[in-house]
């Protein structure tokens, strides 16, 4: 009987969630759901010096917005808790002590000052097989000295003892067989002086105790793999080690290096899922949500940064992604981030979303601009009229505010070059015709407009632009007769009259 598939996302609560982090969540989530398994979120907060207030809450808000909520977490609970490493501190010590007892780890008593001095003395100094014999640790001190230092409360850490001259291998689901030489790995700290584990010990212990079957993480963690593999082996759990996959980087738009927050600041696009304000520096980073992205579009865009289903299809719902996703279609090479393409995804999702679904978020934007919306059915009709012209949710205000209030500015310059007395007379007559009209439907208004144009020996095409500018203020918007129907007879007439006054010398 095969084991139940269990995957985890294990962020540190140190700030906003970069889109690369959300993509890691997504690939974990999709694989877990496709296999009928569990997706877990575990908070790796062992480094208390980097802890940022509000970051954990932000992570869960982001996952909720994206529709990628876990089945187990500090918020959702579960049978393998606690799900915060800071609350599991007592669990790790016994494993660190076991490693020391088995001579697979050792006590190191070097002070931070001594280590800093060594770094200054030796460029690129590493605490490893070559240097450990010259340092102050339980490998170089007698048992009596070690016991005395510990009994007197001397600050110390526990370091893994990396073997000399050994190949360390594992099979990556994306990269195939990966081989490291032990000389490439240093003797990482496993347990810090304050008794807290480092990431390296905690991740292995927690993955084992939480029965994690697959570990998907960013490519930047690949250099840590040898230490983790050694720990799985040293602790006697090699047969239980998860299948690993190191996901490709998300690259800058020019392809040179990993995408960072600074790239977003420099090029004017968000790199975080949601707005994040650092409580220490008060520095604000903008998010895709507040920029006007739909969560479905954001998730769809992320899925195709490093994966495709091989058919050329680009628009996927979360349900479709869950069905189609496979690790053998994840690329090894990094994926360039393209903000224009991200906006294209959003435009497509807005076009294919129902007005009813879009209404709550669009309404918030209108209210923020001081435009009250009272008739929901009418508002949904307006959303339906303009949604094909909106790339971001904020575009709805620009594309539809004229339905609720007369345009603040009117692009008279767009009309004037071809304006003449004949056209003015046409619009004067159009006002009269519309005032007398008993019918106020788009088809009737268009028919009346065209018949009047023919009677005045004018082409309807020459008159459509002036009418559009009169009603909306510029060269944009849906069908002009649809606009007239929504704003009503009195407002349509009023706007034409106002514009005619502006056109008169």
C-alpha positions in Angstrom: 0.0 0.0 0.0 1.5 3.3 -1.1 2.0 6.2 1.4 -0.4 9.1 1.5 1.3 12.0 -0.4 2.2 14.9 1.9 3.9 18.1 0.8 4.8 21.2 2.7 5.6 24.9 2.2 7.8 26.1 5.0 8.3 29.9 4.9 10.2 32.1 7.4 8.1 34.9 8.8 10.6 37.6 7.7 8.6 39.7 5.3 6.3 39.8 2.2 5.7 36.7 0.1 7.7 37.0 -3.2 6.0 35.6 -6.3 8.7 32.9 -6.4 7.5 31.8 -3.0 3.9 31.7 -4.1 4.9 29.6 -7.1 6.6 27.1 -4.8 3.3 27.0 -2.8 1.4 26.5 -6.1 3.5 23.5 -7.3 3.3 21.9 -3.9 -0.4 22.4 -3.7 -1.1 21.2 -7.3 0.9 18.0 -6.8 -0.6 17.2 -3.4 -4.2 17.8 -4.6 -3.7 15.8 -7.8 -2.4 12.9 -5.8 -5.3 13.1 -3.3 -2.8 14.1 -0.6 -2.2 16.8 1.9 -0.7 20.3 1.6 0.8 21.6 4.8 2.2 25.0 5.8 4.9 24.9 8.5 6.3 28.2 9.8 10.1 28.0 10.1 10.8 30.7 12.7 13.9 29.3 14.4 15.9 32.5 13.6 14.2 34.9 16.0 16.5 37.7 15.0 14.9 37.8 11.6 11.3 37.5 12.8 9.0 40.3 11.5 5.7 41.2 13.2 2.7 40.5 11.0 4.6 38.4 8.4 3.0 35.1 9.4 -0.5 36.6 9.1 0.4 38.1 5.8 1.5 34.7 4.4 -1.9 33.1 5.3 -3.8 36.1 3.9 -1.9 35.7 0.7 -2.6 32.0 0.4 -6.3 32.6 1.1 -6.5 35.2 -1.6 -4.8 32.8 -4.1 -7.1 30.0 -3.1 -4.2 27.8 -2.0 -5.1 27.1 1.6 -3.4 24.2 3.4 -5.1 21.3 5.0 -2.7 21.6 8.0 -1.0 24.7 9.5 -0.6 26.8 12.7 -4.0 28.4 11.6 -5.8 25.3 10.4 -4.4 22.8 13.0 -3.7 19.2 12.2 -2.5 15.9 13.7 1.3 16.7 13.4 1.5 20.0 15.3 2.7 22.3 16.5 3.3 23.8 13.1 5.6 26.6 14.2 9.2 25.5 14.8 9.6 27.9 17.7 7.0 25.8 19.5 8.8 22.6 18.7 12.2 23.6 20.3 12.3 20.7 22.8 11.9 18.2 20.0 15.1 18.9 18.2 17.6 18.7 21.1 17.4 14.9 21.4 18.2 14.4 17.7 21.2 16.8 18.0 22.5 14.9 21.1 22.0 11.6 19.3 24.2 12.8 16.4 26.9 13.9 18.8 26.7 10.5 20.7 27.1 8.7 17.3 30.1 10.9 16.4 28.2 12.4 13.4 28.1 15.8 15.0 30.2 17.7 17.6 30.2 20.5 20.1 31.9 23.7 18.9 32.9 26.3 21.5 34.4 29.0 19.1 33.1 32.4 20.0 31.6 34.8 17.4 34.7 36.9 17.8 37.1 34.0 17.1 35.1 33.0 14.0 35.2 36.6 12.7 38.9 36.7 13.3 39.3 33.5 11.3 37.2 34.9 8.4 39.5 38.0 8.3 42.6 35.8 8.4 41.4 33.3 5.7 39.5 34.5 2.7 36.2 32.5 2.2 36.8 30.7 5.4 34.6 27.6 6.0 34.2 25.5 9.1 34.8 22.1 7.4 36.9 19.0 7.2 40.1 21.0 6.6 39.6 23.6 9.3 37.8 21.8 12.1 41.1 20.3 13.5 42.3 23.9 14.3 39.2 25.1 16.0 37.9 24.8 19.5 35.5 21.9 19.5 34.9 18.4 20.9 37.1 16.9 18.2 40.1 18.8 19.3 39.5 19.1 23.1 39.7 16.2 25.6 36.5 14.8 27.1 37.3 16.4 30.4 37.7 19.8 28.8 34.4 19.4 26.9 32.5 18.2 30.0 33.9 21.1 32.0 33.0 23.7 29.3 29.4 22.4 29.1 29.0 22.1 32.9 30.1 25.7 33.4 27.5 26.9 30.8 30.0 27.9 28.1 28.1 28.9 25.0 28.4 26.4 22.3 26.7 25.1 19.1 26.4 21.6 17.6 27.8 21.2 14.1 27.3 18.3 11.7 30.4 16.3 10.9 30.6 16.1 7.1 32.6 13.0 6.0 35.8 13.4 4.0 36.2 12.4 0.4 32.7 11.0 -0.2 30.1 11.4 -3.0 26.6 12.4 -1.9 23.9 11.6 -4.4 20.2 12.0 -4.7 17.6 11.9 -7.6 15.8 15.2 -8.2 12.4 15.0 -9.8 13.3 17.8 -12.2 17.1 17.5 -12.6 17.6 13.7 -12.4 20.7 12.4 -10.6 22.5 15.1 -8.7 26.0 14.4 -7.3 27.9 16.4 -4.7 31.3 15.8 -3.3 31.5 16.1 0.5 34.3 18.7 0.2 31.6 21.1 -1.2 29.8 21.0 2.1 30.8 22.7 5.3 30.0 21.6 8.9 26.8 23.5 9.3 25.5 24.5 12.7 22.6 22.2 13.6 21.8 23.6 17.1 22.5 27.2 18.0 23.8 28.5 21.3 20.3 29.5 22.4 19.1 25.9 22.0 17.1 26.7 18.8 17.8 24.5 15.8 19.0 25.9 12.5 16.9 25.3 9.4 19.1 22.3 8.4 18.3 20.2 11.5 14.7 21.4 11.9 13.7 20.8 8.3 14.9 17.2 8.3 13.4 16.4 11.7 10.1 18.0 10.9 9.8 16.4 7.5 10.3 13.1 9.1 7.9 13.6 12.0 5.3 15.1 9.7 5.6 12.2 7.2 6.5 14.5 4.3 6.7 12.4 1.1 7.8 15.1 -1.4 9.9 18.3 -0.8 9.6 20.9 -3.5 11.7 24.1 -2.9 13.6 26.7 -4.9 16.8 26.0 -6.8 18.7 28.3 -4.4 18.4 25.5 -1.7 20.3 23.0 -3.9 23.7 23.7 -2.1 22.1 22.7 1.2 21.0 19.3 -0.1 24.2 17.4 0.9 23.9 18.4 4.5 20.2 17.4 4.5 20.9 14.1 2.8 23.6 13.3 5.4 21.2 14.1 8.2 18.5 11.8 6.8 21.2 9.1 6.7 22.8 9.8 10.1 19.4 9.8 11.9 18.6 6.4 10.4 15.8 7.7 8.2 17.3 7.4 4.7 14.5 5.1 3.5 11.9 7.7 4.6 13.6 10.6 2.8 11.1 12.6 0.7 11.4 12.8 -3.1 13.0 16.1 -3.8 12.5 18.7 -6.6 14.4 22.0 -6.8 12.3 24.4 -8.8 13.8 26.7 -11.4 14.4 30.3 -10.6 12.1 33.1 -11.7 14.4 35.5 -13.6 14.5 39.2 -14.2 12.8 40.3 -17.4 16.2 40.5 -19.2 17.0 36.9 -18.0 20.1 38.0 -16.1 19.7 36.7 -12.5 17.0 36.0 -10.0 14.0 38.4 -9.9 14.2 40.6 -6.8 12.1 43.2 -5.1 14.5 45.9 -6.3 13.8 44.8 -9.9 10.1 45.5 -9.4 10.9 48.9 -7.8 13.2 49.7 -10.7 10.9 48.6 -13.5 7.6 49.6 -11.9 5.8 46.3 -11.3 5.0 44.3 -8.2 6.9 41.2 -7.1 4.9 40.5 -4.0 1.4 38.8 -4.1 -0.1 41.5 -1.9 1.0 44.9 -0.5 3.5 44.6 2.2 4.8 47.3 4.6 7.8 46.4 6.6 7.0 47.3 10.2 10.7 48.1 11.0 11.6 50.3 8.0 8.1 51.3 7.1 9.1 50.5 3.5 6.2 49.6 1.3 6.2 47.0 -1.5 3.3 46.9 -3.9 1.4 43.6 -4.6 -0.4 42.1 -7.5 -3.7 42.1 -5.6 -3.7 45.8 -5.0 -2.4 46.5 -8.5 -5.7 45.1 -9.8 -5.0 41.4 -10.5 -7.6 38.7 -10.1 -6.2 35.8 -8.0 -7.1 33.3 -10.8 -5.0 35.3 -13.2 -2.1 35.6 -10.8 -2.1 31.8 -10.1 -2.5 31.0 -13.8 0.5 33.3 -14.7 2.7 31.7 -12.0 1.9 28.2 -13.1 3.3 28.9 -16.6 6.5 30.4 -15.2 8.5 27.2 -15.5 5.8 24.7 -16.5 3.4 24.0 -19.4 1.2 21.1 -20.3 2.8 20.7 -23.8 -0.3 21.7 -25.8 0.2 25.4 -26.0 -2.8 26.1 -23.8 -2.3 29.2 -21.6 -5.5 29.8 -19.7 -6.1 27.4 -16.8 -8.4 27.4 -13.9 -7.0 26.1 -10.6 -9.1 22.9 -11.1 -7.6 22.5 -14.6 -4.1 23.1 -13.3 -4.7 20.4 -10.6 -5.8 18.0 -13.3 -3.0 18.7 -15.8 0.0 19.5 -13.6 3.0 17.1 -13.8 6.5 17.4 -12.5 8.0 16.0 -15.7 6.8 19.2 -17.5 8.6 21.5 -15.1 11.6 23.1 -16.8 15.2 22.9 -15.4 16.0 26.4 -16.7 14.9 29.6 -15.1 11.8 31.3 -16.3 11.8 35.0 -17.3 9.2 37.2 -15.7 7.3 39.3 -18.2 4.9 41.9 -16.6 3.2 42.6 -19.9 2.4 38.9 -20.2 1.1 38.9 -16.6 -1.3 41.7 -17.5 -2.4 39.7 -20.6 -3.4 36.8 -18.3 -5.4 39.3 -16.1 -7.1 40.8 -19.2 -8.1 37.3 -20.3 -9.5 36.4 -16.9 -11.4 39.7 -16.6 -12.9 39.1 -20.1 -14.0 35.6 -19.1 -15.3 36.4 -15.6 -18.9 37.1 -15.0 -20.0 40.6 -14.0 -21.5 39.1 -10.8 -18.1 37.7 -9.8 -16.3 41.0 -10.6 -18.8 43.2 -9.0 -17.6 43.2 -5.3 -14.0 44.2 -6.0 -15.0 46.7 -8.7 -17.6 48.3 -6.4 -14.9 48.9 -3.8 -12.8 50.8 -6.3 -15.8 53.0 -7.3 -16.6 53.7 -3.6 -12.9 54.6 -3.0 -13.2 57.2 -5.8 -16.4 58.6 -4.1 -18.7 57.1 -6.7 -21.7 55.5 -5.0 -23.3 52.4 -6.5 -26.9 51.8 -5.6 -28.4 49.7 -8.3 -26.5 46.3 -8.4 -28.2 45.0 -11.5 -27.4 48.2 -13.4 -23.8 48.1 -12.1 -23.4 44.5 -13.3 -24.7 45.4 -16.7 -22.1 48.2 -16.9 -19.3 45.8 -15.9 -20.4 43.5 -18.7 -20.3 46.4 -21.2 -16.8 47.5 -20.3 -14.9 44.4 -19.0 -13.4 43.5 -22.4 -11.6 46.9 -22.3 -10.1 46.4 -18.8 -6.6 44.9 -18.2 -6.5 45.7 -14.4 -9.4 46.0 -12.0 -8.6 49.7 -11.6 -9.3 50.2 -15.3 -13.0 49.8 -14.6 -13.1 53.2 -12.9 -11.6 54.9 -16.0 -13.7 52.9 -18.4 -17.0 53.2 -16.6 -17.1 56.2 -14.2 -18.9 58.3 -16.9 -21.9 56.1 -16.4 -22.4 57.6 -13.0 -21.2 61.2 -13.4 -20.6 63.6 -16.3 -17.0 63.4 -17.5 -14.7 65.9 -15.8 -12.8 66.7 -18.9 -13.9 66.5 -22.6 -11.4 65.9 -25.4 -12.8 68.7 -27.6 -9.6 68.6 -29.6 -10.6 65.2 -30.9 -13.7 66.7 -32.5 -12.7 70.2 -33.7 -10.5 69.4 -36.7 -13.5 68.0 -38.7 -16.3 70.0 -37.0 -18.5 72.2 -39.2 -22.0 73.8 -39.2 -23.5 70.8 -40.9 -22.5 68.5 -38.0 -23.6 71.0 -35.4 -27.1 71.2 -37.1 -27.2 67.4 -37.1 -26.6 67.2 -33.3 -29.2 70.0 -32.6 -31.7 67.9 -34.6 -30.5 64.7 -32.8 -31.3 66.3 -29.4 -34.8 67.1 -30.6 -35.3 63.6 -32.0 -34.1 61.9 -28.8 -36.2 64.2 -26.6 -39.3 63.2 -28.5 -38.4 59.5 -28.7 -40.8 57.2 -26.9 -38.3 54.3 -27.2 -35.0 54.2 -25.4 -33.2 51.0 -26.5 -29.8 50.8 -28.2 -31.2 49.5 -31.5 -33.9 52.2 -31.7 -31.4 55.0 -30.9 -29.0 53.8 -33.5 -31.7 53.5 -36.2 -32.8 57.1 -35.4 -29.2 58.3 -35.5 -28.5 56.7 -38.9 -31.8 57.9 -40.5 -31.1 61.5 -39.4 -27.5 61.3 -40.7 -28.8 60.1 -44.1 -31.4 63.0 -44.1 -28.5 65.4 -43.5 -26.3 63.7 -46.2 -23.7 62.8 -43.6 -22.0 59.5 -43.1 -22.7 57.9 -39.7 -19.0 57.1 -39.3 -18.1 60.8 -39.2 -20.6 61.4 -36.4 -19.9 58.5 -34.1 -16.6 59.9 -32.7 -18.1 63.2 -31.8 -21.1 61.5 -30.1 -18.7 59.2 -28.2 -16.6 62.1 -26.9 -19.8 64.0 -25.9 -21.0 61.1 -23.8 -17.8 59.8 -22.2 -15.3 62.6 -22.6 -12.8 60.8 -24.8 -12.2 58.2 -27.5 -13.0 55.1 -25.4 -15.8 53.1 -24.0 -18.3 50.5 -25.2 -21.0 51.0 -27.9 -22.2 54.6 -27.7 -25.9 53.7 -27.9 -25.4 51.2 -25.1 -24.0 54.1 -23.1 -26.9 56.3 -23.9 -29.4 53.7 -22.7 -27.6 53.3 -19.4 -27.2 57.0 -18.6 -30.8 57.7 -19.7 -32.5 60.2 -22.0 -32.1 63.4 -19.9 -28.4 62.8 -19.2 -27.6 62.0 -22.9 -29.3 65.2 -24.1 -27.6 67.2 -21.4 -24.1 65.9 -22.3 -24.6 66.6 -26.1 -25.9 70.2 -25.3 -22.9 70.8 -23.0 -20.5 69.7 -25.7 -22.1 71.8 -28.4 -21.6 74.9 -26.2 -17.9 74.1 -25.8 -17.6 73.7 -29.6 -19.1 77.1 -30.3 -16.6 80.0 -30.7 
